[in-house]
Amino acid sequence: MYRTGTKLFWAAFLLVFPPACLAERADRDQPIHMEANQVLMDDTQQISTFTGNVRLTQGTLLLTGDKIVVLEDKDGFKHATVYGNTAKFREKRDGFDQYVEGYGDRIEYDTRSETLHLHEKARLKRGLDEVSGDNIVYNTNTEVFQADGRPASKGNDQPQRVRAILQPKSKKVEVSPYAPAPLIITPSKTLTPTE
């Protein structure tokens, strides 16, 4: 029963979030820009800490939070961890005038694996569709999402489940070729009021 329900959920999820068209592909070739109220850079450790109203942009990708810690490896790849009351990310879908948005208490962005991890109270939106769970992983390279709930804890018998709101596709109204032409009403210029 559990496996069938999980398979049905992912089938519906992939219909709403088609995997071949989510992330703006040109983003990964853009430079990373950072803004903050304060920065502490340690070149020997390759760690930079940005605090206060922090913004990270790379093409259409936007990450915001209270604090971002960026680690750079020997190959120049970066791993950014965004902290905040609600850390946020936003990225334009390739080929569409639409954005994917994500929220969590912590977001990790890895330029090597091209993944975003949304942790704790994670939520992902595209248009009116929404998925929430304890953790969500968004791979910008393969353009696949995975959401996980939280198992039951000692103080709480109920596990936190993954939740999704999937909007129906809008139906197009087809007009029959045999339908009568629409009636157009225009005011008359020749009528005069009678007493």
Short mmCIF file of the C-alpha atoms (twelve columns), coordinates in Angstrom:
data_MODEL
# 
_entry.id   MODEL 
# 
loop_
_atom_site.group_PDB 
_atom_site.id 
_atom_site.type_symbol 
_atom_site.label_atom_id 
_atom_site.label_alt_id 
_atom_site.label_comp_id 
_atom_site.label_asym_id 
_atom_site.label_seq_id 
_atom_site.Cartn_x 
_atom_site.Cartn_y 
_atom_site.Cartn_z 
_atom_site.pdbx_PDB_model_num 
ATOM 1   C CA . MET A 1   0.000   0.000  0.000   1 
ATOM 2   C CA . TYR A 2   2.768   2.448  0.950   1 
ATOM 3   C CA . ARG A 3   4.772   1.838  -2.235  1 
ATOM 4   C CA . THR A 4   1.710   2.180  -4.488  1 
ATOM 5   C CA . GLY A 5   0.741   5.473  -2.848  1 
ATOM 6   C CA . THR A 6   4.303   6.747  -3.150  1 
ATOM 7   C CA . LYS A 7   4.478   5.800  -6.826  1 
ATOM 8   C CA . LEU A 8   1.145   7.514  -7.520  1 
ATOM 9   C CA . PHE A 9   2.314   10.646 -5.700  1 
ATOM 10  C CA . TRP A 10  5.537   10.855 -7.749  1 
ATOM 11  C CA . ALA A 11  3.690   10.179 -11.002 1 
ATOM 12  C CA . ALA A 12  1.304   13.070 -10.271 1 
ATOM 13  C CA . PHE A 13  4.181   15.228 -9.058  1 
ATOM 14  C CA . LEU A 14  6.188   14.717 -12.263 1 
ATOM 15  C CA . LEU A 15  3.134   15.577 -14.366 1 
ATOM 16  C CA . VAL A 16  2.798   18.902 -12.585 1 
ATOM 17  C CA . PHE A 17  6.544   19.592 -12.353 1 
ATOM 18  C CA . PRO A 18  7.805   18.248 -15.700 1 
ATOM 19  C CA . PRO A 19  11.459  17.319 -15.264 1 
ATOM 20  C CA . ALA A 20  12.756  18.544 -18.615 1 
ATOM 21  C CA . CYS A 21  12.036  22.234 -18.241 1 
ATOM 22  C CA . LEU A 22  12.502  23.607 -14.729 1 
ATOM 23  C CA . ALA A 23  15.797  25.407 -14.240 1 
ATOM 24  C CA . GLU A 24  17.124  28.209 -16.393 1 
ATOM 25  C CA . ARG A 25  20.072  26.388 -18.002 1 
ATOM 26  C CA . ALA A 26  22.165  29.533 -18.568 1 
ATOM 27  C CA . ASP A 27  22.273  30.223 -14.790 1 
ATOM 28  C CA . ARG A 28  25.079  27.740 -14.083 1 
ATOM 29  C CA . ASP A 29  27.385  29.611 -16.499 1 
ATOM 30  C CA . GLN A 30  26.861  32.987 -14.783 1 
ATOM 31  C CA . PRO A 31  29.064  34.471 -12.032 1 
ATOM 32  C CA . ILE A 32  27.815  34.436 -8.435  1 
ATOM 33  C CA . HIS A 33  27.082  37.897 -6.967  1 
ATOM 34  C CA . MET A 34  26.777  38.477 -3.203  1 
ATOM 35  C CA . GLU A 35  25.378  41.406 -1.197  1 
ATOM 36  C CA . ALA A 36  25.252  41.756 2.594   1 
ATOM 37  C CA . ASN A 37  25.545  44.261 5.428   1 
ATOM 38  C CA . GLN A 38  28.832  42.661 6.543   1 
ATOM 39  C CA . VAL A 39  31.329  40.079 5.241   1 
ATOM 40  C CA . LEU A 40  34.143  38.125 6.895   1 
ATOM 41  C CA . MET A 41  36.515  36.423 4.418   1 
ATOM 42  C CA . ASP A 42  39.140  33.852 5.391   1 
ATOM 43  C CA . ASP A 43  41.255  33.231 2.271   1 
ATOM 44  C CA . THR A 44  43.419  30.578 3.941   1 
ATOM 45  C CA . GLN A 45  40.363  28.466 4.825   1 
ATOM 46  C CA . GLN A 46  38.393  29.541 1.706   1 
ATOM 47  C CA . ILE A 47  35.379  30.474 3.880   1 
ATOM 48  C CA . SER A 48  33.319  33.647 3.511   1 
ATOM 49  C CA . THR A 49  30.540  34.585 5.925   1 
ATOM 50  C CA . PHE A 50  27.988  37.169 4.792   1 
ATOM 51  C CA . THR A 51  25.574  38.536 7.417   1 
ATOM 52  C CA . GLY A 52  22.635  40.913 7.400   1 
ATOM 53  C CA . ASN A 53  20.022  40.972 4.618   1 
ATOM 54  C CA . VAL A 54  22.103  38.690 2.386   1 
ATOM 55  C CA . ARG A 55  21.422  38.144 -1.342  1 
ATOM 56  C CA . LEU A 56  23.170  35.622 -3.593  1 
ATOM 57  C CA . THR A 57  22.388  35.753 -7.316  1 
ATOM 58  C CA . GLN A 58  23.600  33.606 -10.193 1 
ATOM 59  C CA . GLY A 59  21.724  34.426 -13.393 1 
ATOM 60  C CA . THR A 60  18.031  34.135 -12.470 1 
ATOM 61  C CA . LEU A 61  18.812  32.122 -9.315  1 
ATOM 62  C CA . LEU A 62  18.268  34.198 -6.158  1 
ATOM 63  C CA . LEU A 63  18.999  33.090 -2.573  1 
ATOM 64  C CA . THR A 64  18.162  35.358 0.383   1 
ATOM 65  C CA . GLY A 65  18.555  35.006 4.129   1 
ATOM 66  C CA . ASP A 66  19.980  36.476 7.319   1 
ATOM 67  C CA . LYS A 67  23.369  34.782 6.870   1 
ATOM 68  C CA . ILE A 68  25.176  32.890 4.097   1 
ATOM 69  C CA . VAL A 69  28.371  30.889 4.637   1 
ATOM 70  C CA . VAL A 70  30.262  30.106 1.403   1 
ATOM 71  C CA . LEU A 71  32.962  27.423 1.260   1 
ATOM 72  C CA . GLU A 72  35.161  27.119 -1.831  1 
ATOM 73  C CA . ASP A 73  36.939  23.855 -2.668  1 
ATOM 74  C CA . LYS A 74  40.330  23.496 -4.389  1 
ATOM 75  C CA . ASP A 75  38.614  23.225 -7.797  1 
ATOM 76  C CA . GLY A 76  36.742  26.522 -7.327  1 
ATOM 77  C CA . PHE A 77  33.290  25.000 -6.694  1 
ATOM 78  C CA . LYS A 78  31.241  26.701 -4.010  1 
ATOM 79  C CA . HIS A 79  28.928  25.396 -1.293  1 
ATOM 80  C CA . ALA A 80  26.658  28.076 0.189   1 
ATOM 81  C CA . THR A 81  24.542  27.559 3.302   1 
ATOM 82  C CA . VAL A 82  21.752  30.116 3.769   1 
ATOM 83  C CA . TYR A 83  20.318  30.669 7.253   1 
ATOM 84  C CA . GLY A 84  17.314  32.749 8.176   1 
ATOM 85  C CA . ASN A 85  13.943  32.872 9.826   1 
ATOM 86  C CA . THR A 86  12.869  31.824 6.365   1 
ATOM 87  C CA . ALA A 87  15.620  31.380 3.821   1 
ATOM 88  C CA . LYS A 88  14.349  31.725 0.236   1 
ATOM 89  C CA . PHE A 89  15.325  30.801 -3.291  1 
ATOM 90  C CA . ARG A 90  13.840  31.680 -6.660  1 
ATOM 91  C CA . GLU A 91  14.804  30.597 -10.191 1 
ATOM 92  C CA . LYS A 92  13.275  31.148 -13.628 1 
ATOM 93  C CA . ARG A 93  12.119  28.106 -15.560 1 
ATOM 94  C CA . ASP A 94  13.910  27.587 -18.858 1 
ATOM 95  C CA . GLY A 95  11.688  28.579 -21.779 1 
ATOM 96  C CA . PHE A 96  8.811   29.874 -19.630 1 
ATOM 97  C CA . ASP A 97  7.933   33.170 -17.998 1 
ATOM 98  C CA . GLN A 98  7.508   31.377 -14.670 1 
ATOM 99  C CA . TYR A 99  9.589   30.921 -11.526 1 
ATOM 100 C CA . VAL A 100 10.190  28.080 -9.083  1 
ATOM 101 C CA . GLU A 101 10.341  29.325 -5.477  1 
ATOM 102 C CA . GLY A 102 11.524  27.534 -2.359  1 
ATOM 103 C CA . TYR A 103 11.533  28.284 1.367   1 
ATOM 104 C CA . GLY A 104 13.087  26.700 4.447   1 
ATOM 105 C CA . ASP A 105 14.850  27.480 7.710   1 
ATOM 106 C CA . ARG A 106 18.124  26.541 5.988   1 
ATOM 107 C CA . ILE A 107 19.052  26.171 2.312   1 
ATOM 108 C CA . GLU A 108 22.251  24.606 0.984   1 
ATOM 109 C CA . TYR A 109 23.401  25.319 -2.576  1 
ATOM 110 C CA . ASP A 110 26.253  23.270 -4.083  1 
ATOM 111 C CA . THR A 111 27.692  24.443 -7.422  1 
ATOM 112 C CA . ARG A 112 29.538  21.133 -8.000  1 
ATOM 113 C CA . SER A 113 26.450  18.900 -7.773  1 
ATOM 114 C CA . GLU A 114 24.114  21.746 -8.830  1 
ATOM 115 C CA . THR A 115 21.676  20.970 -6.027  1 
ATOM 116 C CA . LEU A 116 19.595  22.976 -3.583  1 
ATOM 117 C CA . HIS A 117 18.645  21.368 -0.261  1 
ATOM 118 C CA . LEU A 118 15.764  23.038 1.599   1 
ATOM 119 C CA . HIS A 119 15.739  21.999 5.269   1 
ATOM 120 C CA . GLU A 120 13.116  22.270 8.019   1 
ATOM 121 C CA . LYS A 121 9.681   23.577 7.098   1 
ATOM 122 C CA . ALA A 122 10.662  23.247 3.443   1 
ATOM 123 C CA . ARG A 123 8.221   24.433 0.788   1 
ATOM 124 C CA . LEU A 124 8.474   24.529 -3.001  1 
ATOM 125 C CA . LYS A 125 6.122   26.480 -5.294  1 
ATOM 126 C CA . ARG A 126 5.577   26.785 -9.016  1 
ATOM 127 C CA . GLY A 127 2.576   28.898 -9.911  1 
ATOM 128 C CA . LEU A 128 -0.286  27.680 -7.717  1 
ATOM 129 C CA . ASP A 129 1.224   24.201 -7.234  1 
ATOM 130 C CA . GLU A 130 3.032   23.604 -3.958  1 
ATOM 131 C CA . VAL A 131 4.905   20.799 -2.174  1 
ATOM 132 C CA . SER A 132 5.983   20.897 1.474   1 
ATOM 133 C CA . GLY A 133 7.903   18.590 3.776   1 
ATOM 134 C CA . ASP A 134 10.735  18.525 6.270   1 
ATOM 135 C CA . ASN A 135 13.387  18.414 3.514   1 
ATOM 136 C CA . ILE A 136 13.270  19.025 -0.239  1 
ATOM 137 C CA . VAL A 137 16.145  18.447 -2.677  1 
ATOM 138 C CA . TYR A 138 16.066  20.226 -6.054  1 
ATOM 139 C CA . ASN A 139 18.722  19.129 -8.548  1 
ATOM 140 C CA . THR A 140 19.158  21.929 -11.099 1 
ATOM 141 C CA . ASN A 141 21.173  19.662 -13.406 1 
ATOM 142 C CA . THR A 142 18.719  16.750 -13.689 1 
ATOM 143 C CA . GLU A 143 15.792  19.049 -12.811 1 
ATOM 144 C CA . VAL A 144 14.254  16.617 -10.326 1 
ATOM 145 C CA . PHE A 145 12.690  17.344 -6.910  1 
ATOM 146 C CA . GLN A 146 12.506  14.997 -3.950  1 
ATOM 147 C CA . ALA A 147 10.557  15.790 -0.774  1 
ATOM 148 C CA . ASP A 148 10.761  13.911 2.534   1 
ATOM 149 C CA . GLY A 149 8.677   14.111 5.681   1 
ATOM 150 C CA . ARG A 150 9.934   13.783 9.237   1 
ATOM 151 C CA . PRO A 151 9.643   10.464 11.100  1 
ATOM 152 C CA . ALA A 152 7.722   10.319 14.365  1 
ATOM 153 C CA . SER A 153 9.662   11.516 17.404  1 
ATOM 154 C CA . LYS A 154 9.349   10.617 21.095  1 
ATOM 155 C CA . GLY A 155 7.225   13.657 21.893  1 
ATOM 156 C CA . ASN A 156 5.119   13.355 18.743  1 
ATOM 157 C CA . ASP A 157 3.555   10.048 17.665  1 
ATOM 158 C CA . GLN A 158 2.606   11.375 14.232  1 
ATOM 159 C CA . PRO A 159 5.267   11.677 11.516  1 
ATOM 160 C CA . GLN A 160 5.285   14.802 9.389   1 
ATOM 161 C CA . ARG A 161 4.191   13.785 5.927   1 
ATOM 162 C CA . VAL A 162 4.924   15.349 2.570   1 
ATOM 163 C CA . ARG A 163 2.011   17.451 1.341   1 
ATOM 164 C CA . ALA A 164 1.257   18.621 -2.180  1 
ATOM 165 C CA . ILE A 165 -1.319  20.946 -3.709  1 
ATOM 166 C CA . LEU A 166 -1.627  20.236 -7.414  1 
ATOM 167 C CA . GLN A 167 -3.935  22.468 -9.430  1 
ATOM 168 C CA . PRO A 168 -5.932  20.999 -12.316 1 
ATOM 169 C CA . LYS A 169 -4.921  21.974 -15.810 1 
ATOM 170 C CA . SER A 170 -7.191  24.678 -17.201 1 
ATOM 171 C CA . LYS A 171 -9.545  23.408 -19.863 1 
ATOM 172 C CA . LYS A 172 -9.569  25.140 -23.205 1 
ATOM 173 C CA . VAL A 173 -13.044 25.960 -24.479 1 
ATOM 174 C CA . GLU A 174 -13.454 24.699 -28.008 1 
ATOM 175 C CA . VAL A 175 -15.871 26.566 -30.243 1 
ATOM 176 C CA . SER A 176 -17.757 24.437 -32.725 1 
ATOM 177 C CA . PRO A 177 -17.469 25.550 -36.363 1 
ATOM 178 C CA . TYR A 178 -21.265 25.170 -36.524 1 
ATOM 179 C CA . ALA A 179 -21.944 27.466 -33.589 1 
ATOM 180 C CA . PRO A 180 -23.793 30.683 -34.398 1 
ATOM 181 C CA . ALA A 181 -21.731 33.827 -34.677 1 
ATOM 182 C CA . PRO A 182 -21.668 35.920 -31.513 1 
ATOM 183 C CA . LEU A 183 -24.312 38.613 -31.288 1 
ATOM 184 C CA . ILE A 184 -22.787 42.085 -31.345 1 
ATOM 185 C CA . ILE A 185 -24.926 44.825 -29.839 1 
ATOM 186 C CA . THR A 186 -24.184 48.429 -30.779 1 
ATOM 187 C CA . PRO A 187 -26.139 51.557 -29.858 1 
ATOM 188 C CA . SER A 188 -28.332 53.022 -32.564 1 
ATOM 189 C CA . LYS A 189 -27.570 56.476 -33.891 1 
ATOM 190 C CA . THR A 190 -30.940 56.973 -35.602 1 
ATOM 191 C CA . LEU A 191 -33.391 56.350 -32.788 1 
ATOM 192 C CA . THR A 192 -34.826 59.277 -30.920 1 
ATOM 193 C CA . PRO A 193 -36.708 59.137 -27.654 1 
ATOM 194 C CA . THR A 194 -40.509 59.432 -27.780 1 
ATOM 195 C CA . GLU A 195 -42.639 61.206 -25.255 1 
# 
